[in-house]
């Protein structure tokens, strides 16, 4: 039996920095005898090429479900930290600027401890508001078995006598503009020197590095240095064994970064014995000194500008360094002309980092702290938090949803329908249908908005004459089987003009994916779509979310389907920005169910009443709403907030449920709020929300572009609704009352405004009725049917070839 157990949560198989850090942590702790359970949290679509032995160890950790109570280490971006229920929860993260955003502060303060790799980040996290007692410096490391002097160098075509090397992602923070300017201004074309750039661009799918090379050429042209000293660009992915050989092919490493959270490439270069030039600011100063490296002077700290990228929100209001171009030029010239002295500095740095900053030493520090925690030393684990308590009759809020969501969800205007979990369901064929649709929804039968959405769409498609089949869990086998079955029935799945609109029997004519990033394995999705295209089947997708940070993944998805259906113009613009043909991105608003409300409502006691509906999740602003309700009670002493919020069956929801109750207890908010944790049928939810004076969905923007299904349920109650101005509600306009943020003060101000103005309330309800009528599920289904017909009309052999040519 292990003396120390660990639950590790974070990316583990991906080719991103956090995954590289996480792999090294768990593998080296494993060598020290720690029994580890890994709970993967994906971060990016590209997986790293691991050797079979390493992959086997990691996969065994993923299968190690025996561990349920142990210290939990969450290795991820700080803004996404979540407590692991019943466990002492540690977050490991870092940031590159002089402060961290307030949503990071809030998330960090939810944890029992926060590990940062440097004294720089300890200072920036504490000064930003993270509780000082929680922040511990846990340096990362370098793999001494891979990165060391004496490695055989990689041949570099075009390499000259002296080679500067820089390895980084092509983003402004890395200071590539400063590096290019210094290099081009300092060295003449006839000098025996070159600059090797091992760079990649995560914002676009560009394996040849064409965009980067174009930017470099434009920079050279603007500087009048088209014939300057050579710049060699290596954009291709390298194997783990080739990266040390790349360092060995260089004479000096240089990175005039504007800020780093650790600077892995610099410490790797130092471990290989390279003299290393880097900016004299931020986290790497823990392992870089003027004796062991060459530090570029910093002219000042300057505000981080907005670049129109997702990280703008993370960096807003913070500062980073402005490295001196003049000093960088001088250091590069000195290294070029004093190679033996520079090499001495490089070897001093090598000895220092291999003595003090290996992964073995990093893991030993972490192991010691985990022993303290698991041994209940001071600062050790807290007891498991309380379960959510109901304040109304109906039983406790469940840790997971009882029964399949399908049996509890929308019945529409007719009777209810139920899809058994994991079973494909054949719906009625109808007359005059445009074709037979195979709908793919991996979450079918689970308590999931997409599962509910799919069932409503399929039901109303059937009513307007579209034949449909739904594939849920195990969808890939169902899709591939449908290809074989249809080919056997009809000779092939090829579409000739004469079959469009005809009776196609049992054949599948269109496959329609209900797409959300977390529901699919990237390789399975792309290979299945390729098989469908090869069989001549048009493939469409409803894109329920867009994750701005996953540029390469989004670009592939944007070109994968014959049509991409989105629910808002904002999502349309996002996918077009990722490379989708605007003609293939179709906006079809999410369907709405309209209920005949008979006027009966539950007795909720005193007034006014404020409602909330949705899963118990951190980004939904429930704590902020409770604080606002407490504030508004000063004006309306009888006010009470009713939160219909069941706990979703995944850790982030269960963890937040505990945090929610603890926070409400600590802040004394219970007198303002009633929590109702039962998962109610939609008609009952609508009936209850109809008894409210106003309903509020104060979501925070947490990076996703999507559309709220919960908002449609709330709108069906036909009471005024307050929402935040975030992407979840970008498709809604005058039918709701929008506020700029989930700040409790903003929510309180909006509540006072709406509650005090009966004319405003009546106007909001009237506009809501008009919206519900315009976007009834029957209307949404007819829009889908028209889109299917158009896709089938395009699905001639020539048309399919044109579609295929646009898809990777």
Protein Blocks (a to p, Z undefined) as FASTA:
>chain_A
ZZbdcddeddfkbccfklmmmmmmmmmmmmnopacddddddedjbdcdddfklmmmmmmm
mmmmmbmbdcddddddfklgccdehiacddddddfbfbdcfklmmmmmmpmbdcdfbfkl
mmmmmmnopafklpccddddddfklncghiacdddehiafbdcdddddddfklommmmmm
mmmmmpcfkbccddddddddfkbccfkommmmmmmmmmmmmnopmmmccddddfbccdfk
lmmmmmmmpmbdcdddfbdfkommlmmmmmnopacdddfedjklmmgcfklmccdddfbd
cddddehiaklmmmgoiacddddfklmmmmmmmmmmmmmlmmmmmmmmmmmmmmmmcfkl
mmmmmmmmmmmmmnopghiacddddddddfbehijadfbdehjfklmmcebjmdcdddde
hiacdddebghiabdcddddfkgoiacfklmmmmmmmmmmmmnopacddddehklmmmmm
mmmmmmmmnopacdcfklgopaehjacfbdcddddfklpcfklmmmmmmmmmmnopacdd
ddfbdcfklmmlmmmmmmmpmbdcdfbfklmmmmmmnopafklpccddddddddddehia
cdebjadddddeddddfklommmmmmmmmmmmmmmmmbccdddddddfbfklmmmmmmmm
mmmmmnopmmmpccdfbdcdfklmmmmmmmpmbdcddddcehiacddfklmmmmmnopac
dddddfklmmpcfkpccdfbfcfklmmmmmmmmmmmmklmmmmmmmmmmmmmmmgfklmm
mmmmmmmmmmmmmmgfklmmmmmmmpZZ
